[in-house]
Amino acid sequence: MDGMILPDAEWRHRAGLDGLVRVLGDVRFVGGCVRDTLLGIPVSDVDLATSLAPETVVQYLKEAGITAVPTGIAHGTVTAVIESGPVEVTTLRRDVSTDGRRATVSFTDDWREDAARRDFTMNALYADPATGEITDYFGGLADLEARHVRFIGDPYQRIAEDHLRILRFFRFLARFGDEPDGAALKACSDRANDLMALSRERIRDELLKLLVAKDAVRVVRLMLEHRMFAPVLAVRSADRLAYVAAREEEAGIAPDPIRRLAALVPSEDVEAVGARFKLSNLQRRRLSAAVIPPEGDTRALVYRAGQESAIDRILLSDYSVRDAVTAASWEAPRFPLSGGAILARGIKAGPEVARLLRQVEDRWIAEGFPDAARVDQIADEIAGGPLRSISSE
């Protein structure tokens, strides 16, 4: 694959991108946008590498009237906001010191030196914006063609620089890989306890991405075999994850990281996991609800629990896949009665109104969500009829 040219792709015609490249001059596309274009999959984020110092990047952008946001300027990253969205521009750099969680860097004009500090060979590919010519210092093109996820240089050194690379290796293996690289797998296994030094947020973000990758089930089994979860999460088996993944595919429902996390960890641990990984309150409630076995009619479940939670609970249960399809395609109606309709039937304001309203709603659900005319009939039956008045009590 030597001398390869980056294929044309939709993202290369993003509004304002050519102008940004002209303003900065010495830049190359790098990382995921190059890798994913070569694989023929959609590109979401565009990253540029440059030999310009961060302050020079900011200056050039401001002079050109392009908004410059110093998102990570201490590490050389400036976000250029162009018409079609943000583009990260990062100065070539080398590591001065690392502790496995963060790095101190210095800037350089040596492209190979910048490539050498990256994690995997397939992520160290650069492409000239003008010609599309790809520069590959470490065999990334051949690895990409072979679907071989390989660390650049010594795997132990790469992991020592950033412990999160252990989880990134497995995520990339699940997304792009075939058979695991032996040296990489051994290094990750040997250094698994290094994960304990990382923040829970970094572990969470990487794990949730891994769980929805194409080959997540196979890779999670591999991780269990090598005791990779032990330092960070209690996982006994991948069987329930495999069960949910197969049902998602059969139902045509997109993989979801919270649903799959609920399938991965023991049911009794979901609340503790939500707290430990600092999930949002919404995510924590969803994670806890996902392991509650569903009861009754599918549409009633959607109405009461919400569509998202209903789908989670059905897919994790022994309900049929058809029920999941129903839950995903059915839009719950609004209850066509208000408290005012109960008051209009002569019921005094107070707790009794809410109680009767719930009774009407329960009957409405039990009868399969009939139309408003039937709801009025139910209300008449429960609240004493449309002509009832306060004075008649």
GUDREN-30903 format. One record per residue (C-alpha): x, z, y; residue number from 0. Coordinates in steps of 0.05 Angstrom, whole numbers, plus 5000, padded with zeros to 4 digits. Layout:
# residues N
      x      z      y   seq
      X      Z      Y   NUM
...
# end
This chain:
# residues 393
      x      z      y   seq
   5000   5000   5000     0
   5061   4995   5046     1
   5051   4957   5111     2
   4977   4971   5108     3
   4932   4959   5169     4
   4875   5006   5187     5
   4810   4969   5173     6
   4761   4959   5230     7
   4707   5012   5233     8
   4649   5031   5277     9
   4684   5092   5307    10
   4740   5048   5334    11
   4689   5017   5382    12
   4665   5083   5410    13
   4650   5079   5484    14
   4710   5100   5525    15
   4760   5104   5468    16
   4799   5042   5487    17
   4803   5067   5559    18
   4829   5135   5535    19
   4883   5101   5494    20
   4904   5058   5553    21
   4908   5119   5599    22
   4953   5159   5552    23
   4996   5101   5527    24
   5039   5131   5471    25
   4985   5153   5422    26
   4965   5142   5350    27
   4903   5158   5310    28
   4918   5213   5260    29
   4890   5253   5203    30
   4818   5249   5179    31
   4796   5188   5218    32
   4853   5147   5186    33
   4843   5177   5117    34
   4767   5169   5116    35
   4769   5098   5143    36
   4817   5078   5087    37
   4768   5110   5038    38
   4710   5073   5069    39
   4671   5135   5087    40
   4640   5153   5155    41
   4684   5185   5208    42
   4657   5241   5251    43
   4718   5266   5290    44
   4771   5223   5322    45
   4840   5255   5333    46
   4898   5227   5372    47
   4971   5248   5368    48
   5017   5236   5427    49
   5089   5247   5448    50
   5064   5267   5518    51
   5068   5341   5537    52
   5000   5375   5541    53
   5006   5384   5616    54
   5020   5309   5623    55
   4959   5293   5581    56
   4916   5336   5627    57
   4946   5303   5688    58
   4935   5231   5663    59
   4864   5247   5643    60
   4846   5278   5710    61
   4877   5220   5747    62
   4834   5172   5706    63
   4771   5213   5719    64
   4766   5236   5646    65
   4745   5308   5634    66
   4802   5347   5603    67
   4786   5413   5567    68
   4847   5455   5548    69
   4816   5476   5481    70
   4882   5494   5448    71
   4934   5478   5500    72
   4982   5532   5475    73
   4984   5493   5409    74
   4986   5426   5445    75
   4912   5406   5439    76
   4871   5379   5497    77
   4800   5354   5487    78
   4785   5290   5525    79
   4710   5282   5538    80
   4694   5207   5539    81
   4627   5172   5542    82
   4616   5175   5467    83
   4638   5248   5459    84
   4700   5291   5452    85
   4767   5267   5425    86
   4823   5316   5410    87
   4891   5296   5436    88
   4949   5337   5407    89
   5022   5334   5426    90
   5072   5324   5370    91
   5098   5392   5348    92
   5140   5431   5300    93
   5132   5502   5276    94
   5179   5553   5305    95
   5152   5612   5266    96
   5092   5625   5220    97
   5062   5686   5188    98
   5009   5654   5143    99
   4954   5663   5195   100
   4980   5632   5259   101
   5039   5590   5280   102
   5084   5589   5341   103
   5101   5517   5357   104
   5146   5477   5401   105
   5134   5406   5423   106
   5173   5346   5401   107
   5175   5270   5408   108
   5192   5260   5335   109
   5133   5232   5296   110
   5163   5248   5228   111
   5175   5320   5248   112
   5101   5325   5268   113
   5080   5295   5201   114
   5125   5344   5162   115
   5086   5405   5188   116
   5018   5379   5163   117
   4987   5403   5098   118
   4974   5344   5052   119
   5005   5275   5048   120
   4937   5241   5057   121
   4928   5278   5123   122
   4995   5256   5151   123
   4978   5183   5163   124
   4983   5153   5233   125
   4953   5088   5258   126
   4972   5048   5320   127
   4908   5038   5361   128
   4929   4968   5383   129
   4954   4937   5318   130
   4923   4984   5266   131
   4991   4990   5233   132
   4995   5053   5191   133
   5056   5097   5190   134
   5065   5138   5126   135
   5125   5185   5121   136
   5109   5222   5056   137
   5073   5175   5008   138
   5004   5191   5033   139
   4978   5120   5022   140
   4997   5120   4949   141
   4967   5190   4940   142
   4903   5168   4974   143
   4897   5108   4929   144
   4908   5153   4868   145
   4861   5207   4895   146
   4920   5254   4889   147
   4917   5316   4935   148
   4990   5335   4945   149
   5024   5383   4992   150
   5078   5354   5037   151
   5144   5382   5011   152
   5147   5450   4979   153
   5076   5477   4965   154
   5099   5549   4971   155
   5127   5535   5040   156
   5064   5501   5063   157
   5022   5560   5038   158
   5069   5610   5071   159
   5057   5574   5137   160
   4982   5580   5131   161
   4948   5617   5074   162
   4883   5580   5086   163
   4916   5519   5056   164
   4901   5549   4988   165
   4827   5540   4998   166
   4837   5474   5034   167
   4873   5448   4973   168
   4812   5462   4930   169
   4764   5434   4982   170
   4804   5370   4987   171
   4807   5366   4912   172
   4731   5373   4909   173
   4721   5320   4963   174
   4776   5269   4948   175
   4814   5288   4887   176
   4819   5269   4815   177
   4865   5311   4770   178
   4897   5370   4807   179
   4970   5366   4826   180
   5007   5413   4779   181
   5056   5440   4829   182
   5002   5451   4881   183
   4956   5486   4831   184
   5011   5532   4807   185
   5031   5551   4879   186
   4958   5565   4898   187
   4949   5607   4836   188
   5013   5646   4846   189
   4997   5659   4920   190
   4922   5673   4913   191
   4929   5744   4939   192
   4954   5716   5005   193
   4881   5699   5020   194
   4869   5773   5032   195
   4909   5768   5096   196
   4861   5718   5127   197
   4800   5733   5170   198
   4734   5731   5133   199
   4709   5678   5182   200
   4764   5629   5163   201
   4751   5640   5089   202
   4676   5632   5100   203
   4682   5566   5138   204
   4728   5536   5086   205
   4688   5561   5027   206
   4622   5535   5054   207
   4653   5466   5064   208
   4681   5468   4993   209
   4613   5486   4962   210
   4580   5422   4987   211
   4637   5375   4969   212
   4624   5319   4919   213
   4660   5351   4861   214
   4647   5424   4879   215
   4624   5447   4811   216
   4685   5422   4773   217
   4732   5451   4825   218
   4697   5518   4827   219
   4705   5522   4751   220
   4779   5506   4760   221
   4784   5561   4813   222
   4751   5611   4766   223
   4799   5592   4710   224
   4857   5608   4756   225
   4825   5671   4786   226
   4825   5642   4856   227
   4762   5679   4878   228
   4785   5748   4857   229
   4819   5766   4924   230
   4759   5747   4967   231
   4693   5743   4928   232
   4661   5768   4864   233
   4644   5705   4824   234
   4631   5710   4750   235
   4610   5640   4731   236
   4597   5571   4759   237
   4537   5559   4713   238
   4483   5575   4764   239
   4519   5533   4816   240
   4520   5475   4766   241
   4446   5485   4752   242
   4428   5483   4826   243
   4473   5423   4840   244
   4442   5383   4784   245
   4372   5400   4809   246
   4389   5381   4880   247
   4414   5314   4856   248
   4352   5302   4813   249
   4306   5320   4870   250
   4344   5278   4920   251
   4355   5340   4963   252
   4421   5345   5002   253
   4470   5400   4980   254
   4467   5461   5024   255
   4523   5511   5033   256
   4480   5574   5039   257
   4437   5554   4979   258
   4500   5541   4938   259
   4531   5606   4960   260
   4468   5642   4936   261
   4478   5606   4869   262
   4552   5624   4865   263
   4551   5699   4877   264
   4514   5751   4835   265
   4443   5762   4863   266
   4456   5835   4875   267
   4515   5818   4920   268
   4482   5770   4969   269
   4469   5820   5024   270
   4540   5848   5020   271
   4569   5777   5020   272
   4528   5758   5081   273
   4555   5818   5119   274
   4626   5810   5095   275
   4630   5737   5114   276
   4596   5750   5181   277
   4541   5699   5170   278
   4491   5692   5226   279
   4428   5735   5221   280
   4388   5673   5203   281
   4438   5653   5148   282
   4438   5724   5120   283
   4362   5726   5116   284
   4362   5659   5082   285
   4416   5679   5033   286
   4378   5742   5014   287
   4312   5705   5007   288
   4342   5650   4964   289
   4350   5695   4903   290
   4278   5722   4905   291
   4241   5689   4847   292
   4183   5646   4873   293
   4112   5662   4854   294
   4048   5622   4854   295
   4032   5554   4882   296
   4088   5513   4913   297
   4051   5494   4976   298
   4031   5567   4987   299
   4104   5585   4980   300
   4124   5533   5032   301
   4070   5559   5080   302
   4090   5632   5073   303
   4166   5627   5065   304
   4181   5565   5105   305
   4204   5498   5077   306
   4278   5513   5075   307
   4272   5580   5040   308
   4219   5553   4992   309
   4266   5497   4970   310
   4322   5547   4960   311
   4280   5593   4918   312
   4251   5537   4875   313
   4318   5504   4862   314
   4348   5571   4841   315
   4289   5586   4796   316
   4258   5557   4733   317
   4204   5520   4773   318
   4205   5445   4759   319
   4245   5397   4801   320
   4178   5365   4819   321
   4161   5429   4855   322
   4224   5422   4897   323
   4206   5351   4914   324
   4137   5374   4935   325
   4166   5430   4978   326
   4214   5381   5012   327
   4160   5329   5027   328
   4100   5372   5045   329
   4090   5394   5116   330
   4052   5459   5121   331
   3991   5457   5166   332
   3976   5507   5221   333
   3923   5558   5206   334
   3863   5530   5244   335
   3833   5597   5265   336
   3850   5648   5318   337
   3831   5720   5330   338
   3783   5695   5382   339
   3741   5662   5328   340
   3734   5730   5294   341
   3716   5764   5359   342
   3664   5709   5371   343
   3630   5732   5307   344
   3617   5800   5337   345
   3675   5839   5311   346
   3703   5891   5359   347
   3774   5881   5385   348
   3825   5921   5346   349
   3861   5924   5278   350
   3798   5900   5242   351
   3806   5831   5274   352
   3876   5822   5247   353
   3854   5847   5178   354
   3796   5798   5174   355
   3839   5742   5200   356
   3889   5755   5144   357
   3832   5754   5093   358
   3808   5687   5119   359
   3879   5660   5117   360
   3890   5685   5046   361
   3826   5649   5023   362
   3846   5586   5060   363
   3913   5586   5024   364
   3882   5601   4957   365
   3834   5543   4965   366
   3891   5495   4979   367
   3889   5490   5055   368
   3819   5459   5066   369
   3798   5430   5133   370
   3774   5469   5194   371
   3700   5463   5175   372
   3713   5499   5110   373
   3754   5552   5147   374
   3694   5566   5191   375
   3652   5575   5128   376
   3703   5624   5100   377
   3704   5662   5166   378
   3628   5666   5165   379
   3630   5694   5095   380
   3684   5745   5110   381
   3666   5765   5181   382
   3591   5767   5172   383
   3567   5699   5198   384
   3568   5662   5264   385
   3506   5697   5293   386
   3531   5767   5282   387
   3534   5809   5346   388
   3561   5876   5364   389
   3491   5904   5377   390
   3469   5886   5306   391
   3518   5934   5273   392
# end
